[in-house]
Amino acid sequence: MVTAVWGWTFVLVKGAVTQYPTLPFLQIRFALALLVMALLVRRLPTRRELRIGVIVGAVLAGGYLTQTAGLTSTSPGNAGLITGLFVVFTPLLNRIFGARIRWWTWVAAVVSLAGLIFLTGGPSGMGIGDVLVLLCAVLFALHIVLLGRWSPGLPAAPLAMVQMGTSALIFSVGGTWQLHAPSGSVWFAIVITGVFASAFGFYIQTWSQGFISANRTALILATEPAWALAAAVVLAGQRLGLLQAVGAALVLAAIVGHELASLKFETHGQPSQP
């Protein structure tokens, strides 16, 4: 359900940021998410919750800034597919902490790169929006890795609250001067993304990563790009040419194939080559 909401929000956010500046949109969105989490938590965070939450919250803010800015100049379907590459980047970044990179991760990286080239019309066809969303995917992967390392043993709600507060503060620094009353459609997007996609969505993710691995979390989130593409086609009227369709299929195959291979290894403990 969370991934379906996240997939739908690509269309919502695309429509909102064509009418309203990016930073104020994110500022109000995460301020609302902070308010919701503060009502749930009803206490101040501990020093450890604050320290960890600020770090991972800053990474999360960077991911949403690059994604939302990228959406101003790329399609919601492309943004959803490119964002979904975080499931490939997650084990690559997990290598920083000594995790082994399996052979299927390298295969998925090559296939997803080929898919990205087809999806965007080649390196020369990749616009600034696509590049920003690709950076977003890297930051989201880093967010998953850091949560997987640091969140076990910590209560999820206060940690999610600090992440929302950190993001709201960062966006407020750059966005307050552009702040003005949003239209009704922008408010709708803010409420859906702030309450359900941000507050509840990242509360559930933070809670779940206290019990499951970063790679397993990436598997659960792997359906998000498919939902995003479906929403873009059905709700936003996006149409894919033949090369784009091939690219989309390759990206989805890389994401799903990588996570199914990871799940099979974690379940059965089958040996593999590095």
C-alpha positions in Angstrom: 0.0 0.0 0.0 2.8 2.4 0.9 4.6 1.8 -2.4 1.3 2.4 -4.3 0.9 5.7 -2.6 4.5 6.7 -3.3 4.0 5.7 -7.0 0.9 7.8 -7.3 2.6 10.8 -5.7 4.9 11.2 -8.7 1.9 12.4 -10.7 0.6 14.5 -7.9 4.0 16.2 -7.3 4.6 16.8 -11.0 1.3 18.7 -11.2 1.9 20.6 -8.0 5.4 21.9 -8.9 4.3 23.1 -12.2 2.1 25.6 -10.2 4.1 26.2 -7.1 7.8 26.6 -6.3 9.7 23.5 -5.3 11.3 24.5 -2.0 8.1 26.0 -0.4 6.2 22.9 -1.6 8.6 20.7 0.2 8.7 23.0 3.2 5.0 22.8 3.8 4.9 19.1 3.0 7.5 18.2 5.6 6.2 20.7 8.1 2.8 19.0 7.9 4.6 15.6 8.2 6.4 16.8 11.3 3.1 18.0 12.9 1.5 14.6 12.3 4.5 12.8 13.8 4.7 15.2 16.8 1.0 14.4 17.6 1.8 10.7 17.5 5.0 10.8 19.5 4.2 13.6 22.1 7.7 13.7 23.6 11.0 15.1 22.8 13.6 12.9 21.1 16.5 11.5 23.0 20.0 12.6 22.1 20.7 9.5 20.2 17.4 9.7 18.3 18.2 13.3 17.5 21.7 12.6 16.3 20.8 9.7 14.1 17.6 11.3 12.9 19.3 14.5 11.8 21.9 12.7 9.8 19.5 10.4 8.0 16.9 13.2 7.7 19.5 15.4 5.9 20.1 12.6 3.4 16.4 12.1 3.0 15.9 15.9 2.4 18.6 15.8 -0.3 16.8 12.9 -2.0 13.5 14.7 -2.1 15.0 18.0 -3.2 16.7 16.4 -6.2 13.7 14.3 -7.0 11.2 17.1 -6.8 13.4 19.5 -8.7 13.9 16.8 -11.3 10.2 16.3 -11.7 9.9 19.9 -13.0 11.7 18.8 -16.2 11.1 15.1 -16.6 8.0 12.9 -16.8 6.5 11.3 -13.7 6.9 7.8 -15.3 10.6 8.4 -16.0 11.1 9.8 -12.5 9.5 6.8 -10.9 11.5 4.3 -12.9 14.8 6.1 -12.3 14.1 6.6 -8.6 13.5 2.8 -8.4 17.1 2.2 -9.2 17.8 2.8 -5.5 17.2 -0.9 -5.0 20.3 -1.5 -7.1 22.3 1.3 -5.5 21.5 0.0 -2.0 23.8 -3.0 -2.0 26.5 -1.1 -3.8 26.5 1.6 -1.0 26.2 -1.1 1.6 29.7 -2.1 0.5 30.9 0.9 2.5 30.1 -1.0 5.6 31.7 -4.2 4.4 28.8 -6.0 2.9 29.6 -8.3 0.0 28.4 -7.3 -3.5 26.9 -10.3 -5.2 27.2 -11.0 -8.9 23.5 -10.3 -9.6 24.0 -6.7 -8.4 26.6 -6.1 -11.1 24.3 -7.7 -13.7 21.4 -5.5 -12.5 23.6 -2.4 -12.6 24.5 -3.1 -16.3 20.9 -3.9 -17.3 19.5 -0.9 -15.5 22.1 1.4 -17.2 21.1 0.0 -20.6 17.5 0.6 -19.7 18.2 4.1 -18.6 19.9 4.9 -21.9 16.9 3.6 -23.9 14.4 5.3 -21.6 16.0 8.7 -22.0 17.0 8.4 -25.6 20.7 7.9 -25.0 23.3 9.9 -23.0 22.6 13.0 -25.1 18.9 12.6 -24.5 19.2 12.5 -20.7 18.0 15.9 -19.4 18.9 17.7 -16.2 15.7 16.3 -14.7 16.7 12.7 -15.3 20.2 13.4 -13.8 18.7 15.0 -10.7 16.3 12.0 -10.2 19.3 9.6 -10.7 21.1 11.5 -7.9 17.9 11.1 -5.8 18.0 7.4 -6.3 21.6 7.3 -4.9 20.6 9.4 -1.9 17.5 7.2 -1.2 19.8 4.2 -1.3 22.1 5.8 1.2 19.1 6.6 3.4 18.1 2.9 3.4 21.6 1.8 4.2 22.0 4.3 7.1 18.6 3.4 8.6 19.5 -0.3 8.3 22.7 0.3 10.3 21.5 2.7 12.9 17.7 2.2 13.5 17.6 -1.2 15.1 16.9 -0.8 18.8 15.5 2.7 18.4 11.7 3.5 18.5 10.5 4.2 15.0 8.1 7.1 15.6 10.6 9.6 17.3 13.2 8.8 14.7 10.8 9.4 11.8 9.7 12.6 13.6 13.3 13.9 13.7 13.8 13.1 10.0 10.6 15.0 9.1 11.7 18.0 11.2 15.2 18.0 9.8 13.8 18.0 6.2 11.4 20.7 7.1 14.1 22.9 8.5 16.4 22.4 5.5 13.7 23.3 3.1 12.6 26.3 5.2 16.1 27.8 4.9 15.9 28.1 1.2 12.2 28.2 0.6 10.6 30.7 3.0 11.2 33.7 0.8 9.1 32.1 -2.0 6.3 31.0 0.4 2.7 32.0 -0.5 -0.8 30.5 -0.2 -1.0 27.3 -2.4 -4.0 26.6 -4.6 -6.5 23.9 -3.8 -4.9 21.3 -6.0 -1.4 22.0 -4.6 -2.9 21.7 -1.0 -4.3 18.3 -2.0 -0.9 17.2 -3.2 0.7 18.6 0.0 -1.7 16.7 2.3 -1.4 13.4 0.5 2.4 13.6 0.3 2.9 15.1 3.7 0.6 12.9 5.7 0.6 9.5 3.9 3.8 9.4 1.8 6.0 11.2 4.3 4.8 10.9 7.9 3.1 7.5 7.7 5.3 6.1 4.9 8.6 6.8 6.6 7.3 5.9 10.0 6.5 2.4 8.5 9.9 2.2 6.7 11.8 3.3 9.9 9.9 0.8 12.0 10.4 -2.1 9.5 14.1 -1.5 9.2 14.5 -2.2 12.9 13.6 -5.8 12.0 14.7 -6.5 8.5 17.8 -5.9 6.4 18.4 -3.0 4.1 18.3 -5.3 1.1 15.0 -6.8 2.1 13.6 -3.3 2.6 14.7 -2.5 -1.0 12.8 -5.6 -2.1 9.6 -4.4 -0.5 10.0 -1.0 -2.1 10.8 -2.4 -5.5 7.2 -2.2 -6.7 7.2 1.6 -6.4 8.5 2.3 -10.0 5.8 0.0 -11.5 3.1 1.9 -9.6 4.7 5.2 -10.7 4.7 4.2 -14.3 1.1 2.9 -14.2 0.0 6.2 -12.6 1.8 8.2 -15.2 0.2 6.3 -18.0 -3.4 6.2 -16.6 -3.6 9.5 -14.8 -1.1 11.8 -16.6 -1.5 10.4 -20.1 2.2 9.6 -20.6 2.9 7.5 -23.6 6.1 5.5 -24.3 7.7 5.0 -27.7 9.2 1.7 -28.6 12.7 2.5 -27.3 11.3 4.1 -24.1 9.1 1.0 -23.6 12.2 -1.2 -24.0 14.1 1.0 -21.6 11.3 0.9 -19.0 11.1 -2.9 -19.3 14.9 -3.2 -18.8 14.8 -1.0 -15.7 11.9 -2.9 -14.2 13.6 -6.2 -15.0 16.8 -5.1 -13.4 15.0 -3.9 -10.2 12.7 -6.9 -9.8 15.3 -9.5 -10.9 17.9 -8.1 -8.6 15.5 -8.2 -5.6 14.2 -11.7 -6.4 17.8 -13.0 -6.6 18.6 -11.3 -3.3 15.5 -12.8 -1.7 16.4 -16.3 -2.9 19.9 -16.0 -1.5 18.7 -14.7 1.9 16.0 -17.4 2.1 18.1 -20.4 1.0 21.6 -19.2 1.7 22.8 -20.4 -1.7 26.4 -19.7 -2.4 27.3 -17.2 -5.0 30.3 -15.5 -6.6 31.3 -12.0 -5.5 
